[in-house]
Amino acid sequence: MIKNKNTYEIMTPASIGLTDKALNLTSRSGRAAVKNRMEGMGYTEKDFDLDALYEAFLRLADRKGQVFDYDLEA
């Protein structure tokens, strides 16, 4: 999805009136999605340890279902 949105989107979000789009982060999300979200929030790779963050993310996602930006910051 991050590399090529056309693979999964049959129409653009703008075509139905959406201006902002973001991937939902769940236990099925990979490291690239978590890293992309962190970078989208203004963090750089130097600001976090992706391995540790991803392990904590998976534990939370298994319990909670969907993980939000405020969860990642915490």
VMD Tcl script that builds the backbone (N, CA, C; Angstrom):
set m [mol new atoms 222]
animate dup $m
set s [atomselect $m all]
$s set {name element resname resid chain x y z} {
  {N N MET 1 A 0.828 -1.190 0.000}
  {CA C MET 1 A 0.000 0.000 0.000}
  {C C MET 1 A 0.869 1.249 0.000}
  {N N ILE 2 A 1.934 1.245 0.783}
  {CA C ILE 2 A 2.795 2.421 0.853}
  {C C ILE 2 A 3.544 2.612 -0.459}
  {N N LYS 3 A 4.034 1.523 -1.042}
  {CA C LYS 3 A 4.819 1.625 -2.266}
  {C C LYS 3 A 3.959 1.991 -3.477}
  {N N ASN 4 A 2.793 1.359 -3.619}
  {CA C ASN 4 A 1.954 1.598 -4.789}
  {C C ASN 4 A 0.485 1.536 -4.385}
  {N N LYS 5 A -0.100 2.689 -4.154}
  {CA C LYS 5 A -1.493 2.767 -3.708}
  {C C LYS 5 A -2.476 2.213 -4.735}
  {N N ASN 6 A -2.123 2.257 -5.994}
  {CA C ASN 6 A -3.017 1.762 -7.043}
  {C C ASN 6 A -3.290 0.263 -6.924}
  {N N THR 7 A -2.430 -0.445 -6.215}
  {CA C THR 7 A -2.620 -1.872 -6.025}
  {C C THR 7 A -3.906 -2.158 -5.252}
  {N N TYR 8 A -4.233 -1.284 -4.285}
  {CA C TYR 8 A -5.371 -1.534 -3.406}
  {C C TYR 8 A -6.503 -0.530 -3.540}
  {N N GLU 9 A -6.232 0.632 -4.121}
  {CA C GLU 9 A -7.268 1.661 -4.254}
  {C C GLU 9 A -7.826 1.653 -5.662}
  {N N ILE 10 A -9.121 1.412 -5.786}
  {CA C ILE 10 A -9.725 1.420 -7.113}
  {C C ILE 10 A -10.111 2.840 -7.528}
  {N N MET 11 A -10.156 3.756 -6.571}
  {CA C MET 11 A -10.393 5.169 -6.860}
  {C C MET 11 A -9.645 5.995 -5.823}
  {N N THR 12 A -9.374 7.236 -6.135}
  {CA C THR 12 A -8.650 8.079 -5.194}
  {C C THR 12 A -9.593 8.561 -4.097}
  {N N PRO 13 A -9.095 8.773 -2.896}
  {CA C PRO 13 A -9.931 9.311 -1.825}
  {C C PRO 13 A -10.545 10.670 -2.200}
  {N N ALA 14 A -9.805 11.478 -2.949}
  {CA C ALA 14 A -10.319 12.789 -3.358}
  {C C ALA 14 A -11.556 12.657 -4.241}
  {N N SER 15 A -11.663 11.565 -4.999}
  {CA C SER 15 A -12.804 11.401 -5.891}
  {C C SER 15 A -14.120 11.195 -5.135}
  {N N ILE 16 A -14.031 10.857 -3.842}
  {CA C ILE 16 A -15.256 10.722 -3.036}
  {C C ILE 16 A -15.303 11.751 -1.906}
  {N N GLY 17 A -14.466 12.791 -2.028}
  {CA C GLY 17 A -14.530 13.906 -1.087}
  {C C GLY 17 A -13.642 13.812 0.134}
  {N N LEU 18 A -12.781 12.814 0.200}
  {CA C LEU 18 A -11.858 12.722 1.333}
  {C C LEU 18 A -10.582 13.477 1.023}
  {N N THR 19 A -10.120 14.250 1.990}
  {CA C THR 19 A -8.887 15.004 1.765}
  {C C THR 19 A -7.702 14.388 2.486}
  {N N ASP 20 A -7.944 13.734 3.597}
  {CA C ASP 20 A -6.864 13.144 4.377}
  {C C ASP 20 A -7.064 11.641 4.433}
  {N N LYS 21 A -5.984 10.911 4.249}
  {CA C LYS 21 A -6.092 9.457 4.354}
  {C C LYS 21 A -4.895 8.928 5.118}
  {N N ALA 22 A -5.125 7.891 5.854}
  {CA C ALA 22 A -4.059 7.251 6.608}
  {C C ALA 22 A -4.390 5.767 6.743}
  {N N LEU 23 A -3.367 4.980 6.776}
  {CA C LEU 23 A -3.562 3.552 6.972}
  {C C LEU 23 A -3.932 3.285 8.421}
  {N N ASN 24 A -4.863 2.388 8.646}
  {CA C ASN 24 A -5.160 1.940 9.998}
  {C C ASN 24 A -4.049 0.994 10.424}
  {N N LEU 25 A -3.520 1.209 11.605}
  {CA C LEU 25 A -2.478 0.338 12.120}
  {C C LEU 25 A -3.114 -0.727 13.004}
  {N N THR 26 A -2.937 -1.976 12.617}
  {CA C THR 26 A -3.466 -3.113 13.366}
  {C C THR 26 A -2.345 -4.132 13.542}
  {N N SER 27 A -2.655 -5.249 14.162}
  {CA C SER 27 A -1.639 -6.282 14.364}
  {C C SER 27 A -1.144 -6.864 13.041}
  {N N ARG 28 A -1.850 -6.618 11.970}
  {CA C ARG 28 A -1.439 -7.074 10.636}
  {C C ARG 28 A -0.501 -6.090 9.944}
  {N N SER 29 A -0.311 -4.911 10.517}
  {CA C SER 29 A 0.556 -3.896 9.917}
  {C C SER 29 A 2.014 -4.294 10.084}
  {N N GLY 30 A 2.791 -3.988 9.087}
  {CA C GLY 30 A 4.211 -4.329 9.125}
  {C C GLY 30 A 5.070 -3.185 9.626}
  {N N ARG 31 A 6.349 -3.460 9.722}
  {CA C ARG 31 A 7.306 -2.456 10.187}
  {C C ARG 31 A 7.290 -1.208 9.318}
  {N N ALA 32 A 7.162 -1.388 8.014}
  {CA C ALA 32 A 7.178 -0.236 7.107}
  {C C ALA 32 A 6.016 0.705 7.394}
  {N N ALA 33 A 4.855 0.159 7.725}
  {CA C ALA 33 A 3.692 0.995 8.029}
  {C C ALA 33 A 3.901 1.775 9.320}
  {N N VAL 34 A 4.476 1.125 10.326}
  {CA C VAL 34 A 4.749 1.801 11.599}
  {C C VAL 34 A 5.798 2.887 11.397}
  {N N LYS 35 A 6.867 2.550 10.679}
  {CA C LYS 35 A 7.922 3.532 10.406}
  {C C LYS 35 A 7.361 4.708 9.618}
  {N N ASN 36 A 6.534 4.432 8.616}
  {CA C ASN 36 A 5.932 5.487 7.799}
  {C C ASN 36 A 5.073 6.408 8.656}
  {N N ARG 37 A 4.287 5.842 9.566}
  {CA C ARG 37 A 3.435 6.658 10.430}
  {C C ARG 37 A 4.273 7.532 11.362}
  {N N MET 38 A 5.341 6.963 11.919}
  {CA C MET 38 A 6.217 7.735 12.804}
  {C C MET 38 A 6.854 8.897 12.047}
  {N N GLU 39 A 7.294 8.639 10.826}
  {CA C GLU 39 A 7.878 9.706 10.020}
  {C C GLU 39 A 6.828 10.738 9.651}
  {N N GLY 40 A 5.602 10.296 9.425}
  {CA C GLY 40 A 4.507 11.220 9.138}
  {C C GLY 40 A 4.172 12.111 10.320}
  {N N MET 41 A 4.478 11.651 11.528}
  {CA C MET 41 A 4.243 12.453 12.729}
  {C C MET 41 A 5.435 13.353 13.035}
  {N N GLY 42 A 6.462 13.300 12.187}
  {CA C GLY 42 A 7.603 14.198 12.350}
  {C C GLY 42 A 8.822 13.596 13.020}
  {N N TYR 43 A 8.801 12.302 13.323}
  {CA C TYR 43 A 9.940 11.640 13.946}
  {C C TYR 43 A 10.897 11.144 12.867}
  {N N THR 44 A 12.173 11.071 13.215}
  {CA C THR 44 A 13.166 10.495 12.304}
  {C C THR 44 A 13.617 9.162 12.896}
  {N N GLU 45 A 14.337 8.389 12.116}
  {CA C GLU 45 A 14.806 7.074 12.582}
  {C C GLU 45 A 15.697 7.189 13.813}
  {N N LYS 46 A 16.345 8.344 13.984}
  {CA C LYS 46 A 17.200 8.544 15.155}
  {C C LYS 46 A 16.380 8.708 16.431}
  {N N ASP 47 A 15.107 9.062 16.293}
  {CA C ASP 47 A 14.258 9.331 17.449}
  {C C ASP 47 A 13.673 8.081 18.100}
  {N N PHE 48 A 13.730 6.950 17.420}
  {CA C PHE 48 A 13.133 5.733 17.961}
  {C C PHE 48 A 13.876 4.498 17.474}
  {N N ASP 49 A 13.777 3.439 18.247}
  {CA C ASP 49 A 14.344 2.147 17.888}
  {C C ASP 49 A 13.212 1.335 17.264}
  {N N LEU 50 A 13.255 1.141 15.959}
  {CA C LEU 50 A 12.155 0.494 15.248}
  {C C LEU 50 A 11.878 -0.908 15.771}
  {N N ASP 51 A 12.910 -1.672 16.092}
  {CA C ASP 51 A 12.692 -3.035 16.582}
  {C C ASP 51 A 11.912 -3.035 17.897}
  {N N ALA 52 A 12.334 -2.199 18.847}
  {CA C ALA 52 A 11.653 -2.127 20.142}
  {C C ALA 52 A 10.246 -1.562 19.984}
  {N N LEU 53 A 10.113 -0.525 19.154}
  {CA C LEU 53 A 8.810 0.081 18.922}
  {C C LEU 53 A 7.850 -0.924 18.297}
  {N N TYR 54 A 8.334 -1.682 17.329}
  {CA C TYR 54 A 7.465 -2.638 16.641}
  {C C TYR 54 A 7.018 -3.765 17.574}
  {N N GLU 55 A 7.909 -4.231 18.440}
  {CA C GLU 55 A 7.523 -5.263 19.401}
  {C C GLU 55 A 6.428 -4.749 20.331}
  {N N ALA 56 A 6.599 -3.529 20.849}
  {CA C ALA 56 A 5.594 -2.935 21.731}
  {C C ALA 56 A 4.294 -2.681 20.962}
  {N N PHE 57 A 4.428 -2.265 19.719}
  {CA C PHE 57 A 3.263 -2.021 18.864}
  {C C PHE 57 A 2.440 -3.307 18.690}
  {N N LEU 58 A 3.106 -4.418 18.400}
  {CA C LEU 58 A 2.396 -5.683 18.204}
  {C C LEU 58 A 1.670 -6.131 19.471}
  {N N ARG 59 A 2.316 -5.975 20.622}
  {CA C ARG 59 A 1.656 -6.345 21.883}
  {C C ARG 59 A 0.398 -5.504 22.090}
  {N N LEU 60 A 0.501 -4.203 21.844}
  {CA C LEU 60 A -0.647 -3.320 22.020}
  {C C LEU 60 A -1.722 -3.619 20.983}
  {N N ALA 61 A -1.321 -3.824 19.744}
  {CA C ALA 61 A -2.288 -4.090 18.673}
  {C C ALA 61 A -3.045 -5.397 18.918}
  {N N ASP 62 A -2.378 -6.384 19.474}
  {CA C ASP 62 A -3.058 -7.647 19.794}
  {C C ASP 62 A -4.128 -7.441 20.859}
  {N N ARG 63 A -3.857 -6.560 21.819}
  {CA C ARG 63 A -4.824 -6.300 22.891}
  {C C ARG 63 A -5.917 -5.337 22.459}
  {N N LYS 64 A -5.530 -4.294 21.743}
  {CA C LYS 64 A -6.427 -3.174 21.473}
  {C C LYS 64 A -7.132 -3.255 20.118}
  {N N GLY 65 A -6.502 -3.871 19.153}
  {CA C GLY 65 A -7.064 -3.915 17.802}
  {C C GLY 65 A -6.419 -2.876 16.912}
  {N N GLN 66 A -6.851 -1.651 17.012}
  {CA C GLN 66 A -6.296 -0.562 16.202}
  {C C GLN 66 A -5.416 0.325 17.071}
  {N N VAL 67 A -4.254 0.706 16.545}
  {CA C VAL 67 A -3.312 1.553 17.263}
  {C C VAL 67 A -3.336 2.941 16.626}
  {N N PHE 68 A -3.420 3.953 17.468}
  {CA C PHE 68 A -3.515 5.344 17.003}
  {C C PHE 68 A -2.195 6.069 17.222}
  {N N ASP 69 A -2.089 7.277 16.655}
  {CA C ASP 69 A -0.879 8.065 16.767}
  {C C ASP 69 A -0.473 8.287 18.219}
  {N N TYR 70 A -1.436 8.613 19.071}
  {CA C TYR 70 A -1.117 8.867 20.477}
  {C C TYR 70 A -0.572 7.617 21.162}
  {N N ASP 71 A -0.967 6.438 20.697}
  {CA C ASP 71 A -0.422 5.193 21.237}
  {C C ASP 71 A 1.060 5.063 20.859}
  {N N LEU 72 A 1.391 5.389 19.625}
  {CA C LEU 72 A 2.771 5.293 19.171}
  {C C LEU 72 A 3.644 6.280 19.932}
  {N N GLU 73 A 3.127 7.476 20.157}
  {CA C GLU 73 A 3.917 8.468 20.894}
  {C C GLU 73 A 4.160 8.039 22.328}
  {N N ALA 74 A 3.173 7.376 22.915}
  {CA C ALA 74 A 3.338 6.924 24.309}
  {C C ALA 74 A 4.381 5.827 24.368}
}
mol reanalyze $m
mol bondsrecalc $m
mol representation Tube
mol addrep $m
